[in-house]
Amino acid sequence: MTPLSEEILARFQDGFDRAIAAQIPEVNAMTLATVDPEGRPAARTVLLKGHDADGFVFYTNLESRKGQHLAHTPQASAVFWWRENEEQVLIDGAVEPVSPQEADEYFASRPRGSQIGAWASQQSRQLNQRQALLDAVAEAEARFEGQDVPRPEHWSGFRIKPRRVEFWYGQTHRLHERVCFRDVDGQWVSTLLFP
């Protein structure tokens, strides 16, 4: 995939910064869409944890529903919706795992409770009673008492490597501004789209 252009990165950062200035909660929340092995779509909200010319990074349990989807079909779409600013960013692209070093570094930066939770939760699997989760948390806390919590093998991150990025800016009378960037033969080409 072609690295993101400076214009794409600047547009995204400008929108992100405007959302922070507007005090929009969870400005890094993005709706992530994947497909299951039968081609059925599924969407959920995840948190963006990094972005640069190589793409947009989020972390998860690899055995989760989304982790299984991405293992089968490493393609995804993501949407940032900053409602108060009437802006959204749409991203489509291939998905690849982050490096073990990136995953280790990010995992080490997480609050200890979140680290313990990564060990305790069998994300997306059926939970017969909440007490089973609380027991698993207590077991993990005891297991790692007095030491750093290592990253579980089943927990890592993914990077969306865009082939298409669209910036949507709300306008009056629904005459929205849409600027679409597509990777065409290794070059980013921008076009305006009808609203």
Steps between C-alpha positions, in 0.01 A plus 500: 500500500607853429593709807245768580575838344585806707170656393298203630690496828462879541125488429452217749709671769320831446161330545624306802634820657172685434313213669730523804454879513121448489537262797332217313512192724713208381628689198701188407191275488447345158239261370682199358328277245622151412347198326464146629602191297151492342536861384258643758599848625551585867578834659608622843679796655873477575756761601767634268835468678733636234512634146774593258588458133477121543137505617265493798564272800265338751544212748286203594479140613599298193249230596212751506235513231679781317836325542359185341341701218827677425696174508268364230452820296765764576296792369308763697321831489507759776299815563575792729187708568559829676135602521539836672734615222298333224807317375570139426788305355445171317788257451510178294801275470697188564580404858828362628623412849722746682846374594543315831717790619223754428246281681734454798565874527134593484397223741760621751349851484149380593363529854571189704128423528470494121804273480342260751175517305678389184601181681162445667259563214422241236371782282188428292451152649187412696513593869259292707521724805688822578662339804706282267660816354560645847661172609727508193601859586583396858704205371697723262560759772637228729709349220674830421512647850820695556614482137441662165213352301630355171302529180295185433572323171133539405509882532650729236420770251410560140585774255253606233702587191261718302428476131224761534448789744203733483455823694138612545418851615137584583353802323161673500214358293684165502738631232787331680861520389655160428868464412607149405859376475568170321820306452529466121808308385707619795388863486237674714239661277240737646154572363194681621179298532140609474337506846 
